[in-house]
Amino acid sequence: MTGSAEEEYGKTQAGDSPKIGYPDETLESQLGDMDELAEAKLVRKLDLFLIPVVMLLYLLSFLDRVNIGNAKLYKLEADLGLKGNQFQVAVSILFVTYILSELPSNLVLKKFGPSRWISFITVAWGIIATLTGLVQNLGGLVVCRLFLGAVEGGLFPGMAVYLTFFYTKHELALRIGYLFVSAALAGACGGLLAFAIGHMQGVESLNGWRWIMIIEGLPTFVLGVASWWILPDNPETAYFLSDSERRLAAARLTRQTGYTVTASQFHWKDVKAGLKDWKVWAFSFAQFGSDTMLYGFSTFLPTIIRGINPTASAALVQVLTIPCYALGAITYLIAARFSDHQQKRGLYTIIFGLISIVGYAMLISDSSSGVHYAGCFFVAMGLYVCVGLPLAWLPTNCPRYGKRTTATGLQLSIGNCSGIMASFLYPAKEGPRYVRGHAVTMGMVAWAILCYAILWFYFAKANAKRERGEEHHLVEGMSDEQIAELGDDSPRFLYTL
């Protein structure tokens, strides 16, 4: 190659704007000789400018959603006069509006622009999360939780799709993995912050739980305002890239089978295709199973640890949650890196799901408190892998934007329905061991593993048929571009396993 890839892609006429589309012969030739160093430099730059913002957004989102579990330890129930299962109702009610908002939010993401839409919903939930610290009764808490779910529900599915605007399927699992690392950090930070903020008990005559809500909600508002300018909508509008890097970023995406000009646009026929695809529904119902673990464990880990060690102070309970989340985060990063490198999603999802099942078996067993606490670590090891990798697995098998955004929205909507159920799995009367809650969660994880095993088997069988050329007759007489427009129905498209 006579020059770097950046120089080649930089040779455009003044006023030209790079477009993501189906590569012509010249572009295909350039892509064939693409400078790997320039591409690696580009990916590092994307990571530097995008990932910290994306991680911080999801960290604050998860923190504002589950900090009610920490607030419970600082007189929330007593202040609001909650009785019976009213706390569980307040926890679960969020997921009603959260679920209903996910798919619609994804469908309008491109229309309003990711930066504007994400900024709007972040500012909105920051205000609501902060005001939650001022409620005076159950009604006020429920209203705040409903509004919080409505605006916050669009963030994660939006982020999952947003990352596909910049990263290829060979890079996606690790980047979505960073979101789950944020969730783990939120759990750990939530414990640390609750421990620190708990010392504000009585300041301005307010109990500690109110300060937890107020202080943890304010940074979200600030970041939401900043996101309007920090987040680019796509490679073409990335302020931190040079013109040549923008063209390179756009060109990278065209190498993936099924990516064309029209495939990168929204079409209602692709939405319908996503709603009719049994594989999308299988992923969605499997997500329900693994998300039961996510929400049960994330919300009630302080309660579970309090049951293991009833004499522990609230501060010590918060501290004991931190190593569990740290192990979960580290495990996911390692698994995601191997998954991206090998392009294997199902294998790691199933293996780590089984590890979580072992953890729940330890929690259920009539053993010592040490064994029960160790079980929390086993659950954490598999938690984020089992929940997170499928969120990279499904979109990489949906090359058309409309189907991809629908599939991801549906996957998360149905998956997050588990948050309603999970809220009732650990009632106080079943403590300290919470056998039923652990057993139900273990069964749901087993269900998820079964679904993923079926999908894995199906994709492997479909790929084998396509590699043998058994589907070539379906596209006889069609041009290369027409074949590419078929997306994952194209006999040239090989599923990620």
C-alpha positions as CSV (number, residue, x, y, z in Angstrom):
1,M,0.0,0.0,0.0
2,T,1.5,3.3,-1.1
3,G,0.0,5.3,1.8
4,S,-1.8,4.7,5.0
5,A,-5.5,3.9,5.0
6,E,-6.2,7.2,6.6
7,E,-4.5,9.0,3.7
8,E,-6.4,7.0,1.1
9,Y,-9.8,7.7,2.8
10,G,-8.9,11.3,3.2
11,K,-8.7,12.0,-0.5
12,T,-12.2,13.5,-1.0
13,Q,-13.3,16.6,-2.6
14,A,-14.2,19.6,-0.5
15,G,-17.7,19.5,0.7
16,D,-18.0,15.7,0.3
17,S,-19.5,13.9,3.3
18,P,-18.8,10.3,3.8
19,K,-21.7,7.9,3.7
20,I,-22.2,4.4,5.1
21,G,-23.3,2.3,2.2
22,Y,-22.7,-0.7,0.1
23,P,-19.0,-0.7,-1.1
24,D,-18.4,-0.2,-4.7
25,E,-15.4,-1.8,-6.5
26,T,-13.0,1.0,-5.6
27,L,-13.9,0.9,-1.9
28,E,-13.8,-2.9,-1.8
29,S,-10.2,-2.7,-3.2
30,Q,-9.3,-0.1,-0.5
31,L,-10.9,-2.2,2.2
32,G,-8.9,-5.2,1.1
33,D,-5.7,-3.2,1.7
34,M,-6.9,-1.4,4.8
35,D,-4.1,-0.4,7.1
36,E,-4.6,-2.5,10.2
37,L,-2.6,0.0,12.3
38,A,-4.8,2.9,11.2
39,E,-7.9,0.8,12.1
40,A,-6.6,-0.2,15.5
41,K,-5.7,3.5,16.2
42,L,-9.3,4.4,15.2
43,V,-10.8,1.9,17.5
44,R,-8.7,3.1,20.4
45,K,-9.9,6.6,19.7
46,L,-13.5,5.5,19.7
47,D,-12.9,3.7,23.0
48,L,-11.3,6.8,24.5
49,F,-14.1,9.2,23.6
50,L,-17.2,7.0,23.6
51,I,-16.8,4.3,26.2
52,P,-16.2,6.4,29.3
53,V,-19.4,8.4,28.6
54,V,-21.4,5.3,27.8
55,M,-20.2,3.6,30.9
56,L,-20.9,6.6,33.2
57,L,-24.4,7.0,31.8
58,Y,-25.2,3.3,32.5
59,L,-23.5,3.4,35.8
60,L,-25.7,6.3,36.9
61,S,-28.7,4.7,35.4
62,F,-28.3,1.4,37.2
63,L,-27.3,3.2,40.4
64,D,-30.5,5.4,40.4
65,R,-32.6,2.3,39.6
66,V,-31.3,-0.1,42.4
67,N,-30.2,2.3,45.1
68,I,-33.6,1.8,46.7
69,G,-32.1,-1.5,47.9
70,N,-29.4,0.4,49.8
71,A,-31.9,3.1,50.9
72,K,-34.0,0.4,52.6
73,L,-31.2,-0.1,55.2
74,Y,-31.4,3.6,56.2
75,K,-35.0,4.0,57.5
76,L,-36.8,4.3,54.1
77,E,-39.7,2.0,55.2
78,A,-40.1,3.7,58.6
79,D,-40.1,7.2,57.1
80,L,-42.7,6.4,54.5
81,G,-44.8,4.0,56.7
82,L,-44.4,1.0,54.4
83,K,-45.9,-2.2,55.6
84,G,-46.1,-5.8,54.3
85,N,-44.9,-6.1,50.7
86,Q,-45.3,-2.3,49.9
87,F,-41.5,-2.0,49.5
88,Q,-41.5,-4.8,46.9
89,V,-44.3,-3.1,45.1
90,A,-42.4,0.2,45.0
91,V,-39.3,-1.7,43.6
92,S,-41.2,-3.6,41.0
93,I,-43.6,-0.9,39.8
94,L,-40.6,0.8,38.0
95,F,-40.4,-2.0,35.5
96,V,-43.9,-1.5,34.2
97,T,-43.1,1.8,32.5
98,Y,-39.5,0.8,32.0
99,I,-40.5,-2.2,29.9
100,L,-43.2,-0.3,27.9
101,S,-40.7,2.4,27.0
102,E,-37.8,0.3,25.7
103,L,-39.0,-0.7,22.2
104,P,-40.7,2.7,21.3
105,S,-37.5,4.5,22.5
106,N,-35.4,2.4,20.2
107,L,-37.7,3.1,17.2
108,V,-37.3,6.9,17.6
109,L,-33.6,6.8,18.4
110,K,-32.4,7.7,14.9
111,K,-35.3,10.1,14.3
112,F,-34.4,12.4,17.1
113,G,-30.7,11.6,17.0
114,P,-28.9,9.5,19.7
115,S,-27.2,12.5,21.3
116,R,-30.4,14.5,21.7
117,W,-32.6,11.6,22.8
118,I,-30.1,10.2,25.3
119,S,-29.5,13.6,26.7
120,F,-33.2,14.2,27.1
121,I,-34.0,11.0,28.9
122,T,-30.9,11.3,31.1
123,V,-31.8,14.8,32.3
124,A,-35.4,13.7,32.9
125,W,-34.4,10.7,35.1
126,G,-31.8,12.7,36.9
127,I,-34.5,15.2,38.0
128,I,-36.9,12.4,39.0
129,A,-34.2,10.4,40.9
130,T,-33.2,13.4,42.9
131,L,-36.8,14.3,43.8
132,T,-37.4,10.8,45.0
133,G,-35.4,11.8,48.1
134,L,-38.2,14.2,49.0
135,V,-41.3,12.0,48.8
136,Q,-43.4,11.6,52.0
137,N,-45.5,8.5,51.5
138,L,-45.9,5.3,49.4
139,G,-47.9,7.2,46.8
140,G,-45.2,9.6,46.1
141,L,-42.6,6.9,45.9
142,V,-44.7,4.9,43.5
143,V,-45.2,7.9,41.2
144,C,-41.5,8.7,41.1
145,R,-40.7,5.1,40.4
146,L,-43.2,5.0,37.5
147,F,-41.8,8.1,35.9
148,L,-38.2,7.0,36.5
149,G,-38.9,3.7,34.6
150,A,-40.6,5.6,31.7
151,V,-37.6,7.8,30.9
152,E,-34.8,5.4,32.0
153,G,-36.1,2.5,30.0
154,G,-34.7,3.7,26.7
155,L,-31.1,4.0,27.8
156,F,-29.7,0.5,27.7
157,P,-31.4,-0.7,24.5
158,G,-30.5,2.6,22.9
159,M,-26.9,2.2,23.9
160,A,-26.7,-1.4,22.7
161,V,-27.9,-0.2,19.2
162,Y,-25.8,3.1,19.4
163,L,-22.6,1.1,19.8
164,T,-23.3,-0.8,16.5
165,F,-23.0,2.6,14.7
166,F,-19.3,2.7,15.5
167,Y,-18.1,-0.9,16.2
168,T,-18.1,-4.1,14.1
169,K,-19.5,-7.4,15.4
170,H,-16.0,-8.5,16.2
171,E,-15.7,-5.7,18.8
172,L,-19.2,-5.5,20.1
173,A,-19.3,-7.9,23.0
174,L,-16.4,-6.2,24.8
175,R,-18.0,-2.8,24.4
176,I,-21.4,-3.9,25.6
177,G,-19.5,-5.6,28.3
178,Y,-18.3,-2.2,29.5
179,L,-22.0,-1.4,30.1
180,F,-22.2,-4.4,32.4
181,V,-19.0,-3.5,34.1
182,S,-20.8,-0.2,34.8
183,A,-23.6,-2.1,36.4
184,A,-21.1,-4.0,38.6
185,L,-19.4,-0.7,39.4
186,A,-22.8,0.8,40.2
187,G,-23.4,-2.1,42.7
188,A,-19.9,-1.6,44.2
189,C,-20.2,2.2,44.2
190,G,-23.7,2.0,45.5
191,G,-22.4,0.2,48.5
192,L,-19.5,2.6,49.0
193,L,-21.7,5.7,48.5
194,A,-24.4,4.3,50.8
195,F,-21.8,3.6,53.4
196,A,-20.4,7.2,53.1
197,I,-23.8,8.9,52.7
198,G,-25.2,6.9,55.6
199,H,-23.0,9.1,57.9
200,M,-25.3,12.0,56.9
201,Q,-28.0,10.5,59.0
202,G,-29.8,13.4,60.7
203,V,-28.2,16.2,58.6
204,E,-30.9,18.8,58.1
205,S,-33.2,16.5,60.0
206,L,-33.2,14.0,57.1
207,N,-32.6,10.3,57.3
208,G,-29.8,8.7,55.4
209,W,-32.0,7.2,52.6
210,R,-33.1,10.7,51.5
211,W,-29.5,11.8,51.1
212,I,-28.7,8.7,49.1
213,M,-31.4,9.5,46.6
214,I,-30.6,13.2,46.4
215,I,-26.8,13.0,46.2
216,E,-26.8,10.1,43.7
217,G,-29.4,11.8,41.4
218,L,-27.7,15.1,40.9
219,P,-24.7,13.9,38.9
220,T,-27.1,12.2,36.4
221,F,-28.7,15.6,35.6
222,V,-25.3,17.2,35.0
223,L,-24.1,14.4,32.7
224,G,-27.4,14.4,30.8
225,V,-26.9,18.1,29.9
226,A,-23.3,17.4,28.8
227,S,-24.3,14.4,26.7
228,W,-26.0,16.7,24.2
229,W,-22.5,17.9,23.1
230,I,-20.3,14.9,24.1
231,L,-22.0,12.1,22.2
232,P,-21.8,12.1,18.4
233,D,-24.8,10.6,16.5
234,N,-22.6,8.5,14.1
235,P,-19.0,8.4,12.7
236,E,-19.8,11.2,10.3
237,T,-20.6,13.7,13.1
238,A,-17.8,12.5,15.5
239,Y,-16.1,15.8,16.5
240,F,-13.0,13.9,17.7
241,L,-12.3,12.2,14.4
242,S,-10.5,13.7,11.4
243,D,-12.2,13.6,8.0
244,S,-10.1,10.6,7.0
245,E,-10.9,8.8,10.3
246,R,-14.6,9.4,9.7
247,R,-14.4,7.8,6.3
248,L,-12.4,4.9,7.7
249,A,-15.0,4.4,10.5
250,A,-17.8,4.4,8.0
251,A,-16.0,2.0,5.6
252,R,-15.2,-0.5,8.3
253,L,-18.9,-1.2,8.8
254,T,-19.5,-2.0,5.1
255,R,-17.2,-5.0,5.3
256,Q,-19.8,-6.9,7.3
257,T,-22.1,-9.1,5.3
258,G,-25.6,-7.7,5.0
259,Y,-24.6,-4.0,5.6
260,T,-25.8,-1.8,2.7
261,V,-27.2,1.7,2.3
262,T,-30.8,0.7,2.8
263,A,-29.9,-1.8,5.5
264,S,-28.5,1.0,7.6
265,Q,-31.8,2.9,7.4
266,F,-35.1,2.3,9.2
267,H,-37.8,0.4,7.4
268,W,-41.0,-0.9,8.8
269,K,-40.7,-4.1,6.9
270,D,-37.6,-4.8,9.0
271,V,-39.5,-4.2,12.2
272,K,-42.1,-6.7,11.1
273,A,-39.4,-9.2,10.2
274,G,-38.0,-8.8,13.7
275,L,-41.4,-9.4,15.3
276,K,-41.9,-12.5,13.2
277,D,-38.5,-14.1,13.8
278,W,-38.7,-17.0,16.3
279,K,-35.0,-16.5,17.1
280,V,-35.7,-13.0,18.4
281,W,-38.4,-14.3,20.6
282,A,-36.2,-17.2,21.9
283,F,-33.5,-14.7,22.8
284,S,-36.1,-12.5,24.5
285,F,-37.5,-15.3,26.7
286,A,-34.0,-16.5,27.5
287,Q,-33.2,-12.9,28.6
288,F,-36.2,-13.0,30.9
289,G,-34.5,-16.0,32.7
290,S,-31.1,-14.5,33.1
291,D,-32.5,-11.0,34.0
292,T,-34.3,-12.6,36.9
293,M,-30.8,-13.2,38.3
294,L,-29.6,-9.7,37.4
295,Y,-32.4,-7.9,39.2
296,G,-32.8,-10.2,42.1
297,F,-29.1,-10.3,42.9
298,S,-28.4,-6.6,42.2
299,T,-31.4,-5.3,44.2
300,F,-31.3,-7.7,47.1
301,L,-27.6,-8.6,47.5
302,P,-27.5,-6.4,50.7
303,T,-30.5,-8.3,52.0
304,I,-29.0,-11.7,51.1
305,I,-25.7,-10.8,52.9
306,R,-27.6,-9.5,55.9
307,G,-29.4,-12.9,56.0
308,I,-26.0,-14.7,55.9
309,N,-24.6,-12.5,58.7
310,P,-27.5,-11.1,60.7
311,T,-25.3,-9.4,63.2
312,A,-23.5,-7.3,60.6
313,S,-24.0,-3.5,60.6
314,A,-25.5,-1.8,57.6
315,A,-22.1,-0.3,56.8
316,L,-20.4,-3.7,56.9
317,V,-23.2,-5.2,54.7
318,Q,-22.5,-2.5,52.1
319,V,-18.8,-3.2,52.2
320,L,-19.3,-7.0,51.8
321,T,-21.2,-6.5,48.5
322,I,-18.2,-4.8,46.8
323,P,-16.0,-7.8,46.2
324,C,-18.9,-9.7,44.6
325,Y,-19.5,-7.0,42.1
326,A,-15.7,-6.6,41.4
327,L,-15.4,-10.3,40.6
328,G,-18.4,-10.1,38.3
329,A,-17.0,-7.2,36.4
330,I,-13.5,-8.7,36.0
331,T,-15.0,-12.0,34.9
332,Y,-17.1,-10.4,32.3
333,L,-14.3,-8.3,30.8
334,I,-12.2,-11.5,30.4
335,A,-15.0,-13.5,28.9
336,A,-16.1,-10.8,26.5
337,R,-12.5,-10.3,25.2
338,F,-12.3,-14.0,24.5
339,S,-15.8,-14.0,23.0
340,D,-14.9,-11.2,20.6
341,H,-11.6,-12.7,19.6
342,Q,-13.1,-16.2,18.9
343,Q,-16.6,-14.9,17.8
344,K,-18.2,-17.4,20.2
345,R,-21.1,-16.1,22.3
346,G,-23.2,-19.2,23.1
347,L,-20.3,-21.3,24.6
348,Y,-19.4,-18.6,27.2
349,T,-23.0,-17.8,28.0
350,I,-23.8,-21.4,28.8
351,I,-20.6,-22.1,30.8
352,F,-20.9,-19.1,33.0
353,G,-24.7,-19.6,33.4
354,L,-23.8,-23.0,34.9
355,I,-21.4,-21.3,37.3
356,S,-24.2,-19.1,38.5
357,I,-26.4,-22.1,39.1
358,V,-23.6,-23.6,41.2
359,G,-23.6,-20.4,43.2
360,Y,-27.4,-20.6,43.9
361,A,-27.0,-24.2,44.9
362,M,-24.5,-23.2,47.5
363,L,-26.9,-20.5,48.7
364,I,-29.7,-23.0,49.0
365,S,-27.6,-25.6,50.7
366,D,-27.8,-26.1,54.5
367,S,-24.2,-25.1,54.9
368,S,-22.1,-22.5,56.9
369,S,-22.3,-18.8,56.3
370,G,-18.9,-19.0,54.6
371,V,-20.3,-21.4,52.0
372,H,-23.3,-19.1,51.5
373,Y,-21.1,-16.0,51.0
374,A,-18.9,-17.9,48.6
375,G,-22.0,-18.8,46.7
376,C,-22.6,-15.0,46.1
377,F,-19.2,-14.9,44.3
378,F,-20.1,-17.8,42.1
379,V,-23.4,-16.1,41.2
380,A,-21.5,-12.9,40.4
381,M,-19.0,-14.7,38.2
382,G,-21.7,-15.9,35.8
383,L,-24.2,-13.1,36.2
384,Y,-22.9,-10.4,33.8
385,V,-21.6,-13.0,31.2
386,C,-25.0,-14.8,31.1
387,V,-26.9,-11.5,30.9
388,G,-24.5,-9.5,28.8
389,L,-23.2,-11.7,26.0
390,P,-26.6,-12.4,24.5
391,L,-27.1,-8.6,24.1
392,A,-24.1,-8.7,21.8
393,W,-25.0,-12.0,20.2
394,L,-28.5,-11.1,18.9
395,P,-27.7,-7.7,17.2
396,T,-24.6,-9.2,15.4
397,N,-27.0,-11.7,13.8
398,C,-29.3,-8.9,12.7
399,P,-27.4,-6.8,10.1
400,R,-30.4,-4.7,9.0
401,Y,-30.9,-1.7,11.3
402,G,-34.7,-1.9,11.6
403,K,-34.6,-5.5,12.6
404,R,-31.7,-5.0,14.9
405,T,-33.2,-2.2,16.8
406,T,-36.5,-4.1,17.1
407,A,-34.9,-7.3,18.2
408,T,-32.8,-5.5,20.8
409,G,-35.8,-3.5,22.1
410,L,-37.9,-6.7,22.3
411,Q,-35.1,-8.7,23.9
412,L,-34.7,-6.1,26.7
413,S,-38.4,-5.4,27.1
414,I,-39.3,-9.0,27.7
415,G,-36.1,-9.6,29.7
416,N,-36.8,-6.7,32.0
417,C,-40.3,-8.0,32.8
418,S,-38.4,-10.2,35.1
419,G,-37.7,-7.2,37.3
420,I,-41.3,-7.2,38.4
421,M,-41.1,-10.8,39.5
422,A,-37.7,-10.5,41.0
423,S,-38.8,-7.8,43.3
424,F,-41.0,-10.3,45.1
425,L,-38.5,-13.1,45.4
426,Y,-36.9,-12.0,48.6
427,P,-39.7,-11.0,51.1
428,A,-38.5,-10.4,54.6
429,K,-40.6,-13.2,56.1
430,E,-38.5,-15.8,54.1
431,G,-35.2,-14.6,55.6
432,P,-32.6,-15.3,56.5
433,R,-31.9,-18.0,53.9
434,Y,-34.5,-17.0,51.2
435,V,-34.5,-20.6,49.8
436,R,-37.5,-20.0,47.5
437,G,-36.0,-16.9,46.0
438,H,-32.7,-18.6,45.2
439,A,-34.5,-21.7,43.9
440,V,-36.7,-19.8,41.5
441,T,-33.8,-17.8,40.2
442,M,-31.7,-20.9,39.7
443,G,-34.6,-22.4,37.7
444,M,-34.9,-19.3,35.5
445,V,-31.1,-19.3,34.8
446,A,-31.4,-23.0,33.8
447,W,-34.3,-22.0,31.4
448,A,-32.1,-19.4,29.8
449,I,-29.2,-21.8,29.3
450,L,-31.6,-24.3,27.6
451,C,-32.8,-21.6,25.2
452,Y,-29.3,-20.5,24.4
453,A,-28.2,-24.1,23.8
454,I,-31.1,-24.5,21.2
455,L,-30.1,-21.3,19.5
456,W,-26.4,-22.3,19.4
457,F,-27.3,-25.6,17.8
458,Y,-29.6,-24.0,15.3
459,F,-27.0,-21.4,14.2
460,A,-24.3,-24.0,13.8
461,K,-26.6,-26.2,11.7
462,A,-27.7,-23.2,9.5
463,N,-24.1,-22.1,9.0
464,A,-23.1,-25.6,7.9
465,K,-25.8,-25.7,5.3
466,R,-24.8,-22.3,3.9
467,E,-21.2,-23.2,3.8
468,R,-22.1,-26.3,1.8
469,G,-24.0,-24.1,-0.6
470,E,-27.3,-25.7,0.0
471,E,-29.2,-22.4,0.0
472,H,-27.5,-20.9,-3.1
473,H,-30.5,-21.8,-5.3
474,L,-32.6,-19.3,-3.3
475,V,-30.7,-16.3,-4.8
476,E,-30.2,-17.5,-8.3
477,G,-30.4,-14.5,-10.7
478,M,-30.0,-11.9,-8.0
479,S,-27.2,-9.3,-8.0
480,D,-24.6,-9.1,-5.1
481,E,-26.4,-6.0,-3.8
482,Q,-29.8,-7.7,-3.8
483,I,-28.3,-10.7,-2.0
484,A,-26.8,-8.4,0.6
485,E,-30.1,-6.7,1.1
486,L,-31.5,-10.0,2.4
487,G,-29.6,-9.4,5.7
488,D,-29.5,-12.6,7.8
489,D,-31.7,-14.4,5.3
490,S,-28.8,-14.2,2.8
491,P,-27.1,-17.6,2.1
492,R,-23.8,-15.7,2.4
493,F,-24.5,-14.5,5.9
494,L,-23.0,-16.7,8.6
495,Y,-24.4,-16.5,12.1
496,T,-22.2,-15.7,15.1
497,L,-22.4,-18.8,17.3
